[in-house]
Amino acid sequence: MIQVWGVTDIGLVRKENQDAYLIRESGDYTICVVCDGMGGAAGGRLASQIATETFTSELERLLEPGMEPERLLEVSAQAVEAANLAIREAAAQSEAYQNMGTTLVAAVTYDGGAAVTNVGDSRAYHITGEGITRITKDHSVVEGMVDRGDITAEEARRHPSRNLITRALGPDADAQCDGYLCPLEAGEYLLLCTDGLVNTVTDQEMLFEVIHGMEPDSCLDRMLEIAKHQGAPDNVTAVLMRKL
């Protein structure tokens, strides 16, 4: 059994919320997806909506009872391909939308955990009483700089190039996703979020709110308040999953 909560907010600076999330129960599976759209005007909002809806519906079509975790990663990758194609087809219909795109981070549960998929810099974190661990790797310019040792992870949070991503759905004809298996024990959490949360709420603050804060059903609202206290310059979106 999985409990799930979600929140999305425009933040304090942007004129439009171009993030999107979707939570769906499908048979024995729980599907969660978070997207951060880009592309100006309404393009980013449309891209994130297309991605969440297409990814989820395609994954539902491909899911079968009792799938092995590795197979869940394979069908999730197929759903990413379908979402990418749908965004590119919509972009081709209008010049205003031709540069639109979106990140994506998603999870589909199995008995022992969740299969996690990502494209771009939206993230997944595994949170337990022992600590917080980032599951995904950002497809971004600053992540490459961290990998090379040019900057620290803390410096990356404030780097002027932190919004430059190297993979996205829409702009890339062949959007490559990464897949991860995250084992989950009872009482453990999986957090999916956009960079609007990551850039304003530290890992330790996330850990504290989830494990040591008040009730889990108000946890995301408390994180949102922290983000706004830090100025919330971007849209903020998160989905929190807890294994029962």
N, C-alpha and C positions, 0 to 999 in steps of 0.2 A: 504493500500500500504506500502511496505517495501523497503527501500534502503539498499544495502549490499555491503561492501568492505572486501577484505581479503588480507593478506600478510603472507608469510613464508620466513624465511631466515636462512642460516646455522649458523649464528653467527660468532664469531671471533676465536673460539678454536676448535670446532668439525670438523672432516674430512668429515662428511656426514650429510645431513639433514634427520633426521628420523621422523620429524613431517609431518603431512599432513592435508589439509582441503578440504572441498567440499561444494559448494553452489549450490542449485538446486531449481528451481521453479517447483512446481507440482500442476497443477490446481490452486486452490485458496490459496495453502500453499507455504510457503518458508521454505526450509530445509537447515540448516547449521550445519556442524559437524567439530570438531577440534580434532585431535589425536596426541599423543606424543609417538612414538614407542620406544621400548627398546629390548635388546637382542643381542647386538653385531653384528659386520659385517653388512650384509645386512638384518638381521632378523628384526630389529626395523623398518626399512623403509618398508619392506614388510608387517609387521603387521599393521602399520598405514594406508597403502594403502588399504589393505583388509578390515579394519574396516570402513573407510570412505565410500568405495564403497558398501560394503555389507549392512551396516546400512541404507544408503540412498535408495538403490534399494528395500530393504525389507520394509522400511517405505512407499515408494511410492506404493508398492503392497497392503499395508494394509489400506492406506488412502482412505476415502470416503468423499464426500462433506458434509459440515455442522457438522462435528464431535464435540462433546462436549469436552472441555479442558481436563477433567479427562480421557476421552477415548483416547485422543492423548497421554497422559502419558502411558497408557496401551500398545498402539501399539508401542510406542517408546521403551518400555521395551522389547517387542517381537523382535524388530529390533536389540537391543543390544544382545539378546540371539543368534540371527542368526549370527551376526558379531563375537561373541565369538566362536561359533561352526566352522565358516569358518577359523578363525585363528588357532584353535586347529587341524583342519583337515590338513591345510597346514603345520603346525609344525610337524605333524606325518609323513610327506612325506620325511623329510630330517633331519638328525642328527644336521646339522648346524643351523637349525631353531627351535630346540625343546624348547629352552628357550625364544622364542620371545613373546612379548606381547605389549600392548599399553593402554594408557589412552583413554578416550573419553568424550567429552562434546558436547552436541548437543542441537539444538532448532528447533522446528517446530511452525510456527506462527498460530494463530487463530485471529478472529476479534478484540478481546480485549487484546491480548498479545501474549505470547509464552510459550509453554510447554518445559521445560528444563530437560535434562537427563545427569547424569554424572557417570563415573566410574574412580577412580584414583584422581589425583591432578590437572588436567586441570580444569579451572574455568569459571564461568559465572558471570558477573557483570551487575547490572542495574544502568544506569547512567542518571541522570536528572539534571536540574538546581539547585535542592535542595541538591544534593550530589551523592555519589557513594555507592552502597550496594552490597556486595557479596551475590549471590544467593545460590551457591553450597557450599557444605562442602567437604573438601579434605578427601580422604581415604588414610591417611598417618600417619606415626609414630609421626611426630611433631604436627599434628593436635590433636592427642590424648593427647600429652603433654600440649598443650595449653588448651584443655578442662579440664584437671585435675588441671590447674593452676601452672604447673611446670615451664613453660616459657611463655613469652608474645608473642603476634602475631608478634611484631617487631623482637624479638629474633628468632622466627621460620624462618624468611626469611634468616637468616645467619647460622642456626644450621647445624652442620656437617651431621646430619641424615635427612636433609630436602628432599633428593631424594628418601627416602625409602617409597614406597607406600604399602598399605595393601590390595588393590583391583586392579585388572587389567584384561583386556580382554586377553585371551590366557592362562596364567598360572592357572587361576581359572576355574575348571570344570563348576561351576555354578557362573558366574560373576554377582553379585548383583549390580544393579544400583539404584540410588536415583532419584526421580522426583520432580520437582517444577513447580508451575505455576507463571509466572511473568507478571502481568498486565502491559500494555504499553499504554501510552497516546501519542497523536501526538507530535512529537519533542523529544521523549525520546529514549534512546539507550539501546541496549543489546550487551555486549562485551563477546565473547568467546575467551579464550587464553590458551596457554600452560604455564608451570612454567618458561620457558625461559624468558617470559615477566614479570611474577609476581615477579621473583627474582631480576630483574634489574630495573623495573619501579614501583614506589610506587603507591598506590591507588590515592593519591592526584595528582600525575603527570598525571595519566590516566584521572582523572576528569578534570584537567585543559586543557589537549590537546583536549578532546572531546567537552567540553562546551565552553571554553574560547579561544581555539587556533584558527588557521586559518580555512579554509574550511574543512568540514568533510572528503572529499575525499582524503586529504593528512594527515589526523590524524594518521593513522596507520604507515605511513612512519616516522612521527615525533616521535612516540613512539619507533620505531625501532632504530632511531638515538640515543635516550636516552639510550636504552639497550646497544648499541654498545659503547657509551661513558662510560658505567659502565663495559665494558669488554666483554659483551655478551658471557659468557662461555658455553652457551647451545644454541640449535636451538630456534628460536623465531617465534611463529605463532599466529595470531589473526584474528578474523572475527568480524566486527562491523556492527550491524544492527540498522537502524533508522526507526521508524514508522513515516509515513508522515501524 
